[in-house]
Amino acid sequence: MAEKSFPFGEANASGGQTAVSQLDWQDMAKLWGGDRIDFKLTNYSYQNAAMPFAARVVNARTIELKAGSAWVGGFYYQLDSILTVDIEANPTENPRRDTIVVRVDLSKGSANIAAVKGQPSKAPIAPRPQRIAGRTWEMVLHEVLVPAKDGALVLTAVAPYDMPAAVSSPWYTRQTADYHPMGTLIYDLDSNGTDTQYEAFNGRDGYMITRHLGKARTYTPKLVNTGKLPSGIQYRGMWRWIASNSVWFSIDINNTSNTDIKQSGTGPISFTLPKNPSSDIGQAFTGYMLNSGYDAGLPNFVSLTGMSWSGNKTNVAKILYPSAKKLHEGLDYLLVFPRKSSIIITGTYESNAL
């Protein structure tokens, strides 16, 4: 039979079958979720000794494991009492790295704890877990450093754990997040079309948008330190969250008027960012000015640098450009925005959301 499907209430000539072999079961069940310990990480911190399968060294060469449960290769494994595993001695001149695994062995029809021996080396590498459907499937719980000349064993817990399932919300996602545990990813589907689609995370640092999904958002950047502006200024801005607390943005401000816009007040001509940058560190952005008329004594193409300085608690970034007088003087503040010219600046920065 070329086609087979399962499990159904009755076997039939179309390939449907009721019985499921252990090979069929693994083919099906390993798709339900990745290997992991059956323990959700929803707290702010944990004590290693209190975790499932917590281990310690006893009698120099023996590892003692506490109880725990895990999902491995499509099968469920439970250890309901303390179990010990012996680590082979290492009398050689080089250290070795072993692993302690939950091993599903379909030839035996069971899952069991096992120690897997590595090879001694000046820079030892632990054995990679076997993951062969229908034969042997392993999930690593601990890595064991076995020093040369039978030195004291060193344990490192490396098992993966379960986490809260991701959820979605059609609206009011920020409020929805308050009713879900730490470690939950939440997707705002923006079903009412009032905002944008995004992914958020309930983490140790609180609720945080981790990235915008779909099109970038628009915003209107403003010019700062320019006094009264003439009519004919066109503003375009785009931005998005690209990671927790990280913003990408781009602005394009076009002076279509016949007036050179000059600096007024304190500081250089500046622009506004979509979100306040972190005040803990200085940050820089790159850009250019298109000035085809060579107006205000500036070249037709001018390299620009946006600057957010350490201690800046506003959404304002200053604009600098290479000195028009002497190259060795470096950057000067931008004091004029020529007529019929455009300013384009793009960057990524750490915001102050956290």
N, C-alpha and C positions, 0 to 999 in steps of 0.2 A: 504494500500500500504506500503510494507516494505521499499521501496526505494523512496527518495524524493530529488530533486535537483532544484536549482533556482539561478538566474532568467534567463529564456530563452525566446526567441521571441514568441514561441508557446508552449502551454501545449501539452503533449503527453502521450501515454500509458506506457512509460518507467519510469514515475515518474517525468519528467521535468515539471515545472510549471512557469507561468509568474508572478502570484501574489506573493507578499512577505508580510506576516503579520509582525507586529512589533516584535513578538518573533523570526520569521525567520531572520528579519533584525538584531536584536541584536546578534543572534548566529553567523551571518556572519560578521557584522561590528566590533564587539569587538576584532576580530583577526587582524584588520588592524593596530592597534597600541595601546599602553598602555594609560591609563588615563593621561591627561596632559593639562596644559593651552596652548592655541594657541598663543604662543609667544616664538620665538627662542632666546636662550641665546647666543649671538655672540659678546658681548662687554666685556671689561675688568672689568667694575664695573657698578653697578646700584644703583639708589636711591629707597628705599623701597616704598616711597609715590607715585612714578611714575609708579609702576608696575601694571599690570592688577589685578583687585580684591583687590587693596590696601585697607586696613581697618584702621579705627581709632575709638576711643571711644567717643561718644557724649552723653550728658545727663546722665552720670554715668552708666546706664545699657543698653545702645543701641550701637550697632556696625554699623558703616556706611561703606559700600563697594562701591568702584568705579567700573566702567564698565570693562568688560572683556569677553573673549570667552574661551571655553574649550571643550575637547573631553572626554566624560565620559561614560563608559560602552557601547560603540558603538553608542552613540548619541552625537549630537553637541548642545551645549548650548551657548546662547549669553545674556549678560546683557548690555544694551546700555545706561543706566542712573544710577544714584546713587540709592542704595537700602539700607534700614535699617533693622536690625535684633535685636530683644530684647533678652537679656540674663536674665534668671530667677534669682531672688535674692537668696542669700545664707546666711541665718541668723544663720547657724549652727556653731559649734565650730571648724569644720575642713574645709580646702579648697576643692575646686572641680575643675575639668578640663572638660570643654566643648569643642565642636568642631563646626565650621561653615563649611558646606559641600554643594556641588552641588549634589542634590539627583535626580536620575532618577527613577521615579515610573511608572512602566508599567501599573498598575491598573488605574492610572490617565491619562496616555499617555502624560506625560510632564516631563521636568527637571526643578527643582527650587532650590533656595538657602534655606537652613534650618539650625537651630541651634539644636545641639544634646546635651542633658544634661548628664553629668557624675554623679558619685556618690561621695559625700563628704568622705574624708578619710585623715588620717594623711599624707599618701603618695599617693595622688590621681593619677589615671590613666585615661587618656582621652578615650572615647569610640572608639572602632575600627570601621572603616567604614564597612557598609554592602555591600557585593558584591554577590548578588544572582541573577543570570541570569533569566530573565523572571519575576522578582518581583521588588526588590529594589537594586539599585547600587549607591554607594556614592563615591565621591572624596573629601578629606579634603582640605580646603583652609587655615583655620586658627585654631590654638589651643588657647583656652581662659582660662587663670587661673582666677578662681573666688575665691578670698580669703575668709576666714571665716569672719563672722560678716559683710558681705556686703562690704568688702574692695574694693579698686579700681581695676578694671579689667586690666589684662595684656595680650596683644596679641602677638602671635608668628606666623609668616607666614610660612606655611609648605607645600605649594602646589608644585607639580612637574611641570616642564616647558618643552617645546619642545626643541630639540637640532638639530643641522645640521645632516643630514643623513650621515651615513658612506659611503665612496666611495673607489674604488679600482683603482689601476694603474698598467699597465703591466711593466712599466719602468719609469725612471726619477721621482720617487716618491717625492723626496725632492723638486724639482722644481714645480711639480704639486701642492704640498701643499700650495704654495704661492698664489694660485688662489682660495683658499677655506677659509671660515670664521673661526674665532677662535671657538674652541669647536668641530672641525671635526676630526673624526677618519679616518685614511687613511691606506689602506692595499696595500703593495707592493707585487704583485703576481710574480715578478721576471720572467717574461715570456721569457726573453732572456738568463736566466741562468747565469748571470754574478755576482750575489750577493747571497742573500738568501731571503726567504719570511719573512716579518715582519709587525707588526702593529705600526703605529705612531700616534701622537696626536698633533694638533695645539692648544696650550694652552696659558695661560697668560705668561708663561716663554719661549714661543717660540716653535719651532718644536722639537719634541723629539721622538725617537724610544722607544716604551713602552714595546715591547717584540718581540723576534724572534719566528717565527712559523716554525714547522718542526724540522729538525735535527739541533744539535748544530754545530757551526762553528769551524773550526780548526785554530790553529795558531802555530807558532814555537817559544816557549819560548827560551830565551837566558840566559846563565850563565854570571854573572857579577863579577868583581874583582877576576878573575882567571888567568889572563895572557894568554899565548899561550896554547891552549888546544890540547891534543893528538887526533889522529884520533880514531874513534870508539865511539863517543858520539851520542846517539840517543835522539832526542827531539820530544815529542808529547804534544800537548796542545789542549784543547777544551774550548769553551766559548759561552755565549749567553747573550743578554739583557733579563732580566726576569721581569723588571719593569722600569719605568722612572728613568734613571740615575743609575740603579742597574745592576751589572754584576755578573754572576756566571762563574767560571772558574775551570779548573783542569789541572795540568801539571804532566807529567811523564818523567823524564830525566834519562836516563840509561847510566852509564859509563861502556861500554863493554871493555875498554882498560885494560892493565896491569899496568897502571900508576895512582897513587894517585894524584888527582888534588888539589893543595894547593892554599890557599888565596894569592892574589897578589895585591899590591896597597893599597888603603885605604878602610876600611870597610870589613865586612865578605863576604863570598860567598853569592851571591844574584841571583835573577831571575827576568825576565821581565813579567809584566802583559799585557793582551791584550789591555786594555785601561788605561789611567792614572787615579789613584785613586784621590779622593778629598784630597786637601791639608789642608782642614779645620779641620780634625779630624784624630787621629790615628786609624788604623784598623789592625786586626790580622786574620791569616789563620791557619788551622791545616794541619798536614801532618806526614809523616814518611819516614824513610830510611830503605831500605832492604840491609843488608850487611852480606850475608851468610858466607863470609870468615873471619869475624871478623878483617877485614883489618883496617889499620891506627889507631889501638888501640881502635876502637869503637865496641859496641855490634852488634849483628846480627840484632836487631830491635832498631831503634832510633826514639824517638818522635821528631818531628820538628814543629817549629812555624814560620810562615811567618809574617813579620812586615812591615807595611807602617806607617811611623811616621807623626805626625802633621807637616805641612810645606813641606812635600814631593811633589815636583812639577814634578816628573819624573814617569815613569812606572816601576821603580825598587822597589822590596820588598826584605828586608834582611831576612836571614835564621838564626834562633837560635835553640839551642838544650839544654837539661838538662846538667848541668856541669858534665864532666867526672871525676872531682877531688873530689868535695864535694857536696852532695845533697843540703845542706843548702845555697849554693852559687847561687842557682836558675839557670837561663839560661845563656849560653855563646854564643858568636857568633860562627857560623860554619866556621871553618878554613880549613877543608879538606873534599873532596868528594872522598871516597875510591874507589879503583879499583873494578870492577865487582859488583858495587852497584847501587841502583836506588833511586831517590828522587821523592816522590809523595806528592803534596800539592794541596788542594782544598779549595775553599772559595767563599764567596759572599761579595761584597763591593760596596760602594758608589763611583761613578766615578766623574770626573770633567767636564762632558758634560754640566751640568747646573751650 
